[in-house]
Amino acid sequence: ETTADFEKTFTFMKELKCEETDLACLTPYPGTEFYENKEEEGIKIVDHDLEKFNGLFPLISGKTFQREDLAKYMMLFLNEYNDEYPG
């Protein structure tokens, strides 16, 4: 995905006007097919702290995005969504 893809996804999620939403980061767990094929997909694990292998923290960078991009868009969406649709 690219940062433009992230923006399109978040725009679509907001248009749905769901009462609740959840985000999770794609995480290459050791032993999974994704983990084994990450290099072929251009994915690099940039944080190897196993305590963060839980879907909550961006741990990867790719050909078209950096880990910081993922973190930025996750925070932007969560902040904007929570302001617009408070629980």
C-alpha positions as a printed NumPy array, in Angstrom:
array([[  0.   ,   0.   ,   0.   ],
       [  0.953,   3.613,  -0.434],
       [  0.149,   6.585,   1.758],
       [ -2.546,   7.481,  -0.804],
       [ -4.077,   4.037,  -0.197],
       [ -4.074,   4.696,   3.556],
       [ -5.929,   7.968,   2.998],
       [ -8.528,   6.293,   0.756],
       [ -9.081,   3.547,   3.326],
       [ -9.561,   6.026,   6.166],
       [-11.92 ,   8.171,   4.094],
       [-13.991,   5.076,   3.351],
       [-14.013,   4.038,   7.011],
       [-15.282,   7.473,   8.025],
       [-17.992,   7.35 ,   5.349],
       [-19.298,   4.127,   6.909],
       [-20.053,   6.023,  10.152],
       [-19.669,   2.909,  12.276],
       [-20.349,   3.229,  15.969],
       [-17.101,   1.423,  16.705],
       [-13.969,   0.75 ,  14.766],
       [-10.694,  -1.009,  15.37 ],
       [ -7.362,  -0.889,  13.632],
       [ -4.627,  -3.47 ,  13.645],
       [ -1.21 ,  -3.462,  12.043],
       [ -0.256,  -6.334,   9.817],
       [  2.322,  -8.171,  11.899],
       [  4.725, -10.758,  10.473],
       [  4.609, -13.364,  13.224],
       [  7.527, -15.817,  13.103],
       [  6.456, -19.124,  11.61 ],
       [  3.72 , -17.632,   9.408],
       [  3.718, -17.58 ,   5.622],
       [  3.833, -13.774,   5.671],
       [  6.937, -13.835,   7.865],
       [  8.66 , -16.383,   5.636],
       [  7.871, -14.415,   2.436],
       [  8.329, -10.862,   3.73 ],
       [ 11.499, -10.157,   1.731],
       [  9.812, -11.266,  -1.508],
       [  7.038,  -8.755,  -0.767],
       [  9.532,  -5.988,  -0.007],
       [  8.665,  -5.966,   3.695],
       [ 11.307,  -5.283,   6.323],
       [ 10.795,  -5.712,  10.055],
       [ 12.192,  -2.55 ,  11.633],
       [ 11.312,  -3.313,  15.258],
       [ 12.093,  -6.772,  16.626],
       [ 10.736,  -6.192,  20.145],
       [  8.553,  -9.29 ,  20.586],
       [  6.392,  -7.494,  23.166],
       [  5.178,  -5.291,  20.294],
       [  4.171,  -8.246,  18.093],
       [  0.502,  -7.771,  18.962],
       [ -1.036,  -5.83 ,  16.066],
       [ -1.018,  -2.528,  17.938],
       [  2.392,  -1.245,  16.871],
       [  3.659,  -0.719,  13.32 ],
       [  6.715,  -2.967,  13.051],
       [  7.297,  -3.043,   9.3  ],
       [  8.343,  -0.844,   6.408],
       [  7.759,  -1.63 ,   2.755],
       [  8.63 ,  -0.477,  -0.738],
       [  6.015,   2.298,  -0.705],
       [  5.694,   3.201,   2.982],
       [  7.698,   3.545,   6.148],
       [  6.783,   2.409,   9.634],
       [  6.394,   6.068,  10.604],
       [  3.749,   6.469,   7.875],
       [  1.702,   3.652,   9.396],
       [  1.97 ,   5.123,  12.887],
       [  1.034,   8.598,  11.644],
       [ -2.049,   7.46 ,   9.76 ],
       [ -3.208,   5.219,  12.597],
       [ -3.012,   8.092,  15.083],
       [ -4.63 ,  10.572,  12.686],
       [ -7.528,   8.252,  12.034],
       [ -8.065,   7.278,  15.656],
       [ -7.954,  10.897,  16.809],
       [-10.253,  12.124,  14.045],
       [-12.661,   9.213,  14.317],
       [-12.925,   9.473,  18.095],
       [-13.549,  13.231,  17.879],
       [-16.251,  12.753,  15.253],
       [-17.942,   9.711,  16.8  ],
       [-17.308,   9.801,  20.554],
       [-18.267,   6.667,  22.452]])
